[in-house]
Amino acid sequence: MAMTRKSLGQYLVEKGLLTQEQLDDALRIQKSTGRPLEQILVDQTLVSERDAYEAKAFELGMPFVDLDKFQPEPSATNILKEHIAKRHNVIPVRKEGNTLFLAMSDPNNVMAVDDVRINTRCVVRPVLAAPGAIEDSIRKAYGGSALAAETTNGAEGASAATPARPQDLRASVMTEVAAYSARGDAEDDEKAVIREAEEGPIVRVANTIIQQAINERASDIHVEPQVRNLRIRYRIDGVLHEALSLPKYVQAPLISRYKIMAEMNIAEKRLPQDGRIPIRYQNKDYDLRVSSIPTPVGEKIVMRILDKTSVLLGLNKLGFTPETQARLEELVIQPQGMVLSTGPTGSGKTTTQYSVLHKLNSIEKNILTIEDPIEYQLPGISQVQVNRKAGLTFASALRAFLRQDPDIIMVGEMRDLETAEIAIEASLTGHLVLSTLHTNDAPSAVIRMVDMGVEPYLISATVTGVMAQRLARRVCQKCKEPRDIPASDLRAFGFQVENPDQVITIWEGVGCEACRGRGYAGRVGIYELMVVNAEIAELIVRRAPLSDIKEAAKANGMKELREDGLVKVLEGLTTPDEVRRVVFTAGFY
């Protein structure tokens, strides 16, 4: 019998399991947190886990299996190893021919489906079940035995509880590489490469590399062809580290595997391509933005790992000093004006802007964004993706936004005069506009806009604040130790030295298991906020030199990047070397 599609909440209300008021409250929580509705309802004990996931099955139009009443068939469970079932919290319930019906709580978990398909050599058909019931069924079906000895096999090598050590990663991957090498070098046979990219060893290598990158908190994965090998590097806390060096014969099938996962054109190797890989790992959703470029020794793949929950941290967790955060919040609650974020790529501008939008998001406000690409989906906000082939640019989207009765508009980046002029028009007509520019510091944003062709009087009338930022590596809190240095070493950061013999205590990480011996774990923001007052506005109109604007901003309370970095050093959050690395440039200070 065909199931009637209806929303999860509607199904529960119609069944009498939930009141409309309870649903409305849960939807408000979902809007503010971005968590799945079924999890909110279960956590608040409004409905049972079984009822919530049965409703989810109706919403998705999928079969639902009640594992409290239905016992998985041994012929199905016997063909899947316990550690794979536990890793993804899935269990086979029935096998018909070569089709395996797999009970799972998240049917969009493509990595789980992939692992089960590779290990069972069956066609996998997901069915929905409650996560708690799946756990109970796994214990009953496998008797609770542990298969720890098999955690070095392929994609299962990266433990869900503890990140694998680098040597464990190499051992895990090289086991699969050895299995693949027995097949011979198929690099010159395109069909053979594609076929083997879909088979076990290469699939497990590809998955293991991604899973370990997530375990290591990497922001990017670099798959780089070299003349004699294939190099894998992770960018961790803003710095690249080599993770693996693989034989050259793995290059073609592994890169093809990632292109298949990202739905890119496998046959096209002469032009750059972009794609995305949505995955769910350790009960969290990630989006991998994949980019390929041709090089003389093969295609290079870079995957940006986007954690969909990272933008919901809140402004108070981004590393602002209380004074800077208070001034920023005062700027963004204004009904109109333009607030700009500046800094190089990877300096955290998007996270800051999304955190501002998350704070401002309410039922009373219409918030629109135009981005390239949309890095995170924000509930309750209308987000538009640039599509240049279809004629949808930043400028054309902004024109349409002005007819959509907006309160707040975010422009991913102001790249040209046309976009800047329309954003300024939006600001002048009573809207709050958020956008980004690529400049070294906050005062330089004004000069950059003038260089783009924007009239100074329009800048002074609309721009209310500019936030420049960087990300510095955070000292590992588990192995940090105090170290005394001469106060004169901090003079470049603006530190006032009282006497030549003055000593300052800073904190440095000595290296431990938690930080992989690096001495750093995580990152902290360094900020420079320029609030445009009447004096600065007048200087902008007069086309005053950058030095005059900077002096006026400092007189108005702006702390320079180096000064905010000094605060983070004295608080033991980072080190002078890190601040120098991310803040100081030739001729900048």
C-alpha positions in Angstrom: 0.0 0.0 0.0 1.3 3.4 -0.9 2.1 5.7 2.0 0.6 9.2 2.2 3.4 11.8 2.3 3.0 14.2 5.2 5.3 16.2 7.4 6.7 14.6 10.6 4.9 17.1 12.8 1.6 16.8 10.9 1.6 13.1 11.2 2.2 13.1 15.0 -0.5 15.8 15.5 -3.0 13.9 13.4 -2.2 10.7 15.4 -2.9 12.6 18.6 0.6 12.0 19.9 1.5 15.7 19.9 -0.4 18.9 20.4 -0.1 21.8 17.9 1.3 24.0 20.7 4.0 21.4 21.5 4.9 21.1 17.8 5.1 24.9 17.4 7.5 25.0 20.4 9.6 22.3 18.9 9.7 24.0 15.6 11.0 27.2 17.2 13.8 25.2 18.9 14.6 23.6 15.5 14.8 27.0 13.8 17.2 28.4 16.4 19.4 25.3 16.7 19.1 23.6 13.3 18.7 20.1 15.0 16.5 17.5 13.4 12.9 17.8 14.6 12.6 14.1 15.6 15.6 14.4 17.9 14.1 17.5 19.6 10.8 15.8 20.2 12.5 12.7 21.7 14.9 14.7 23.9 12.0 16.6 25.3 10.1 13.4 25.9 7.2 14.7 23.9 6.9 11.5 21.9 8.6 8.1 22.0 11.6 7.4 19.8 9.6 4.8 17.9 6.8 7.2 17.1 9.2 10.0 16.1 11.0 7.8 13.6 7.8 6.2 12.3 6.6 9.8 11.5 10.0 10.5 9.9 9.5 7.4 7.7 6.1 8.7 6.6 7.6 12.1 5.8 10.4 10.6 3.7 8.0 8.0 2.1 10.2 5.1 3.3 9.3 1.8 4.9 9.6 1.7 8.7 10.6 -1.3 10.7 9.8 -1.7 14.4 12.7 -3.6 15.7 11.1 -4.1 19.0 8.6 -6.5 17.3 10.6 -7.6 14.2 13.7 -9.7 14.7 16.4 -9.4 11.9 16.9 -12.6 9.9 20.2 -14.4 10.7 20.8 -14.8 7.0 21.0 -11.0 6.8 23.0 -10.2 9.9 25.5 -13.0 9.3 26.9 -11.4 6.2 27.7 -8.0 7.9 30.5 -7.8 10.4 29.6 -6.5 13.9 32.2 -3.6 13.9 30.7 -2.2 10.7 27.1 -2.4 12.1 28.2 -0.7 15.3 30.3 1.9 13.5 27.3 3.2 11.6 24.5 2.0 13.9 22.9 0.0 11.2 21.6 -3.6 11.0 20.5 -5.8 8.1 17.0 -7.1 8.6 16.3 -9.2 5.6 18.0 -10.5 2.5 16.2 -11.2 -0.8 18.5 -12.5 -3.5 21.3 -10.0 -3.8 19.3 -7.2 -2.1 20.0 -6.4 1.6 17.4 -4.4 3.5 19.3 -2.2 6.0 17.7 -0.7 9.0 19.2 2.8 9.7 18.1 6.0 11.4 19.6 8.3 8.7 19.0 7.0 5.2 21.1 9.9 3.8 24.3 8.4 5.4 25.9 7.5 2.1 29.2 6.4 3.7 27.3 3.8 5.8 25.5 2.5 2.7 28.8 2.4 0.8 30.6 0.4 3.5 27.8 -2.1 3.8 27.6 -2.5 0.0 31.3 -3.0 -0.3 31.6 -5.5 2.6 28.5 -7.6 1.7 28.6 -7.2 -2.1 24.9 -6.7 -2.0 22.5 -4.0 -3.3 21.6 -2.0 -0.2 18.0 -0.8 0.3 17.6 1.4 3.4 14.6 1.1 5.7 14.0 3.5 8.6 14.2 2.4 12.3 14.7 4.1 15.7 18.4 4.5 16.6 17.9 3.0 20.1 16.1 0.0 18.7 18.9 -0.5 16.2 21.5 -0.5 19.0 19.5 -3.1 21.0 19.1 -5.3 17.8 22.9 -5.2 17.2 23.6 -6.4 20.8 21.1 -9.2 20.4 22.2 -10.3 16.9 25.9 -10.3 17.6 25.9 -11.2 21.3 27.8 -8.0 22.3 31.2 -9.4 21.3 33.9 -6.9 20.3 35.9 -7.2 17.1 38.6 -4.7 18.1 41.2 -6.7 16.1 39.6 -5.7 12.9 39.6 -2.0 13.4 42.6 -1.6 11.1 40.7 -2.8 8.1 40.0 -0.1 5.5 37.4 2.5 6.3 36.9 1.0 9.8 40.4 2.0 10.7 39.5 5.4 12.0 37.9 4.8 15.4 34.6 6.6 16.1 35.7 7.2 19.7 39.3 8.1 19.4 41.2 9.4 16.4 43.6 6.9 14.9 47.3 7.7 15.2 49.1 8.7 12.0 50.9 5.4 11.9 47.6 3.6 12.3 46.2 5.5 9.4 49.1 4.5 7.2 48.9 0.9 8.2 45.2 0.9 7.5 45.5 2.5 4.1 48.5 0.5 3.0 46.7 -2.8 3.8 44.1 -1.8 1.2 46.7 -0.5 -1.2 48.4 -3.8 -1.1 45.1 -5.6 -1.9 44.6 -3.2 -4.8 48.2 -3.6 -6.2 47.6 -7.3 -6.8 45.2 -6.3 -9.6 47.9 -4.6 -11.6 48.2 -1.1 -12.9 45.1 -0.1 -14.8 45.9 3.6 -15.1 45.9 3.6 -18.9 42.5 1.8 -19.1 39.8 4.3 -18.3 37.0 1.8 -18.0 39.2 -0.4 -15.7 40.0 2.7 -13.5 36.3 3.6 -13.1 35.4 0.0 -12.4 38.1 -0.4 -9.7 37.2 3.0 -8.2 33.9 1.4 -7.3 35.4 -1.7 -5.7 36.4 -2.4 -2.2 40.1 -1.4 -1.6 39.9 2.0 -3.3 36.5 2.8 -1.7 37.9 1.9 1.7 41.0 4.0 1.2 38.9 7.0 0.1 36.6 6.7 3.1 39.4 6.2 5.5 41.2 9.4 4.3 38.0 11.4 4.8 37.1 9.9 8.2 40.6 10.4 9.6 40.6 14.1 8.3 37.4 14.6 10.3 38.9 12.9 13.4 42.0 15.2 13.1 39.8 18.3 12.9 41.2 19.1 9.4 39.5 21.9 7.4 40.9 20.7 4.0 42.1 17.5 2.4 44.7 17.8 -0.4 45.1 14.9 -2.8 48.2 15.9 -4.8 49.7 14.0 -7.7 53.5 14.0 -7.6 55.9 12.7 -10.2 56.5 9.4 -8.4 53.8 9.2 -5.8 50.4 10.6 -4.6 50.6 12.9 -1.6 47.8 13.3 0.9 47.9 16.4 3.1 45.5 17.7 5.8 45.1 21.4 6.7 44.8 21.4 10.5 44.4 24.7 12.4 45.4 26.6 9.3 48.6 24.7 8.6 49.2 21.9 6.1 50.6 18.5 7.4 51.5 15.5 5.3 49.3 12.5 6.2 50.2 9.9 3.6 52.4 9.1 0.6 50.7 6.6 -1.7 52.1 4.7 -4.7 51.5 6.3 -8.1 49.3 3.5 -9.3 46.7 4.4 -6.7 46.3 7.9 -8.2 43.9 7.3 -11.0 41.3 5.1 -9.3 41.4 7.2 -6.0 40.9 10.5 -7.8 38.2 8.9 -9.9 36.5 7.7 -6.7 36.4 11.2 -5.3 35.0 12.5 -8.5 32.3 9.9 -8.5 31.4 10.7 -4.9 31.2 14.4 -5.8 29.2 13.7 -9.0 31.8 15.3 -11.3 32.6 14.4 -14.9 35.1 11.5 -14.6 36.1 11.7 -18.3 36.9 15.5 -18.1 40.6 15.9 -17.0 41.6 19.0 -18.9 39.4 21.6 -17.1 38.8 22.5 -13.4 35.6 21.1 -11.9 33.6 21.6 -8.7 31.4 19.2 -6.8 30.2 18.3 -3.3 30.0 15.2 -1.1 27.4 15.2 1.7 28.3 12.7 4.4 27.2 11.8 7.9 29.9 10.6 10.3 29.8 10.1 14.1 26.2 11.3 14.1 27.1 14.7 12.5 26.5 16.1 9.1 29.4 17.3 7.0 29.6 18.8 3.5 32.7 18.3 1.5 33.2 21.0 -1.2 35.4 19.3 -3.9 37.6 21.1 -6.4 39.8 19.6 -9.1 42.4 21.2 -11.3 44.6 19.7 -14.0 48.3 19.5 -13.5 51.1 18.0 -15.7 51.2 14.9 -13.4 47.5 14.4 -12.9 44.4 16.1 -11.4 44.8 17.6 -8.0 41.7 17.3 -5.7 41.1 19.6 -2.7 38.2 18.9 -0.4 37.0 21.6 2.1 35.3 20.0 5.1 32.3 22.0 6.3 30.9 21.0 9.7 27.2 22.1 9.5 27.1 22.7 13.3 30.2 24.9 13.5 28.4 28.1 12.6 26.0 27.8 15.4 28.6 28.5 18.1 27.4 32.0 18.9 29.4 35.2 19.0 30.5 34.6 22.6 32.5 31.5 21.5 34.4 33.1 18.6 37.1 34.7 20.8 35.9 38.3 21.0 36.9 40.4 23.9 33.8 41.6 25.8 34.4 45.1 24.6 34.7 44.2 20.9 31.7 41.8 21.1 29.5 44.5 22.7 30.5 47.1 20.0 29.8 44.6 17.2 26.4 43.6 18.7 25.5 47.3 18.9 26.3 47.7 15.2 24.3 44.8 14.0 21.1 45.6 15.9 20.8 48.8 13.9 17.9 48.8 11.4 20.1 50.0 8.5 23.7 50.5 7.5 26.5 48.2 6.2 28.8 46.1 8.3 31.8 44.6 6.5 34.1 41.7 7.4 37.6 41.7 5.9 40.5 39.3 5.9 42.2 36.6 3.7 40.5 33.4 2.6 40.2 31.0 5.6 40.2 33.7 8.2 36.8 32.8 9.6 34.7 35.7 7.9 31.9 33.3 6.9 31.6 31.8 10.4 31.5 35.3 12.0 28.8 36.5 9.5 26.7 33.4 10.0 27.0 33.7 13.8 25.7 37.3 13.4 22.8 36.1 11.3 22.0 33.4 13.8 21.9 36.0 16.5 19.6 38.3 14.5 17.4 35.6 13.1 13.8 35.8 14.4 10.3 35.4 13.2 10.0 39.2 12.9 12.9 39.6 10.4 13.1 38.6 6.7 16.8 37.7 6.1 18.1 37.0 2.6 21.6 35.9 1.6 23.4 35.6 -1.8 26.5 33.4 -1.6 29.0 31.6 -3.8 28.8 28.9 -2.6 26.3 28.4 0.2 28.6 26.9 2.8 26.0 26.2 5.5 22.2 25.9 5.5 20.7 28.2 8.1 17.1 27.4 9.2 14.7 30.3 8.8 16.9 32.2 6.4 16.4 32.4 2.6 19.8 31.6 1.0 20.4 32.0 -2.7 23.3 30.4 -4.6 25.1 32.3 -7.3 24.6 30.7 -10.8 26.6 32.7 -13.4 25.6 30.3 -16.2 22.0 31.2 -15.6 22.7 34.9 -15.2 22.2 34.9 -11.4 25.1 37.0 -10.1 25.6 38.9 -6.8 24.3 42.1 -8.5 21.2 40.5 -10.2 20.2 38.7 -6.9 20.6 42.0 -4.9 18.2 43.7 -7.3 15.7 41.0 -6.8 16.2 41.1 -3.0 15.1 44.7 -2.9 11.7 43.6 -4.2 11.4 40.8 -1.5 10.7 43.1 1.5 14.0 42.3 3.3 15.1 43.5 6.7 18.7 42.1 6.6 20.8 41.2 3.5 24.0 39.3 3.4 26.2 39.5 0.3 28.9 36.8 0.2 31.5 39.1 -1.2 31.6 42.6 -2.8 33.7 41.9 -5.9 32.8 44.7 -8.2 31.4 48.2 -8.5 27.9 47.1 -9.6 27.5 44.8 -6.5 28.8 47.5 -4.2 26.5 50.2 -5.5 23.4 48.0 -5.2 24.4 47.0 -1.6 24.8 50.7 -0.8 21.4 51.4 -2.3 19.9 48.7 -0.1 21.6 50.2 3.0 20.4 53.7 2.1 16.8 52.5 1.7 16.6 51.1 5.3 18.2 47.7 5.3 21.1 46.2 7.3 23.7 44.8 4.8 26.4 42.4 5.8 29.3 41.6 3.3 33.0 40.8 3.0 36.0 42.3 1.4 39.6 41.1 1.0 41.8 43.7 2.7 44.6 43.5 5.3 43.0 45.5 8.0 39.7 47.3 8.8 40.6 50.9 7.7 41.8 49.6 4.3 38.2 48.5 3.4 37.4 52.2 2.8 40.3 52.6 0.4 39.4 49.4 -1.3 35.8 50.6 -1.9 37.1 53.9 -3.3 39.4 52.0 -5.6 36.4 50.0 -6.9 34.8 53.3 -7.9 32.3 53.9 -5.0 31.9 57.6 -4.2 33.3 58.4 -0.8 30.2 60.3 0.3 28.2 57.0 -0.2 30.7 55.0 1.9 30.5 57.5 4.7 26.7 57.5 4.6 26.3 53.7 4.7 29.3 51.9 6.3 28.8 51.7 10.0 31.6 49.3 10.9 34.4 47.1 9.5 35.7 44.0 11.2 39.1 42.6 10.2 40.0 39.2 11.5 42.5 36.3 11.5 42.6 32.8 13.0 45.6 31.8 15.1 46.3 28.4 16.4 45.2 27.9 20.0 47.7 26.6 22.6 46.9 23.0 23.5 45.3 23.2 26.9 46.4 19.7 27.9 50.2 20.2 27.5 50.7 23.9 27.9 53.5 25.1 30.1 54.5 28.6 31.2 57.6 30.2 29.8 59.2 33.5 30.7 60.3 35.8 27.9 61.7 39.4 27.9 58.9 42.0 27.7 60.8 43.6 24.9 59.9 40.7 22.6 56.3 41.9 22.7 57.1 45.5 21.9 56.1 45.0 18.2 52.6 44.0 19.5 52.2 47.4 21.2 53.2 46.2 24.6 54.5 49.0 26.8 57.7 47.9 28.4 58.2 49.4 31.9 61.9 48.6 32.3 64.6 46.8 30.3 64.7 43.7 32.6 60.9 43.2 32.7 59.8 39.6 32.1 56.5 38.3 30.8 55.0 34.8 31.3 53.4 33.3 28.3 52.1 29.7 27.7 53.3 27.3 25.0 52.3 23.7 24.2 55.1 21.2 24.5 53.3 18.5 22.5 51.2 15.6 23.6 49.0 12.8 22.3 45.9 15.1 22.2 47.6 17.6 19.9 49.7 15.0 18.0 52.8 16.7 19.3 52.1 20.0 17.6 51.5 22.0 20.8 48.4 23.5 19.3 44.8 22.3 19.2 42.0 24.4 17.7 42.0 28.1 16.7 41.1 31.4 18.2 40.0 34.6 16.5 42.0 37.8 16.4 39.9 40.9 15.6 40.1 44.6 14.7 36.8 46.5 14.8 36.5 50.0 13.3 33.3 51.8 14.2 32.7 54.7 11.8 31.9 57.8 13.7 31.4 61.4 12.5 35.2 62.1 12.4 36.0 59.0 10.3 33.0 59.7 8.0 34.4 63.2 7.3 37.9 61.8 6.6 36.4 59.3 4.1 34.5 62.1 2.3 37.7 64.2 2.1 39.6 61.1 0.7 42.1 61.4 3.6 45.2 59.1 3.6 44.8 55.6 5.1 47.1 56.6 8.0 44.7 59.4 9.1 41.7 57.1 9.0 43.6 54.5 11.1 44.6 57.1 13.7 41.1 58.4 14.0 39.8 54.8 14.3 42.3 54.1 17.1 41.3 57.3 18.9 37.7 56.0 18.6 38.6 52.8 20.5 39.8 50.5 17.7 42.3 47.9 18.9 44.6 46.8 16.0 45.0 43.1 15.1 48.4 43.0 16.7 47.0 44.5 20.0 44.1 42.0 20.1 46.7 39.3 19.4 48.7 40.5 22.4 45.6 40.1 24.6 45.2 36.5 23.4 48.9 35.9 24.1 48.8 37.3 27.6 45.6 35.2 28.3 47.6 32.1 27.3 45.4 31.3 24.3 48.1 31.5 21.7 51.7 32.4 21.2 53.7 35.4 19.9 54.9 33.3 17.0 51.4 32.5 15.9 50.3 36.1 16.0 53.3 37.1 13.9 52.5 34.4 11.4 48.9 35.4 10.8 48.9 39.2 11.4 52.3 40.6 10.4 53.0 41.1 6.7 55.8 43.0 5.0 55.4 46.7 5.5 52.1 46.2 7.3 53.1 47.3 10.8 
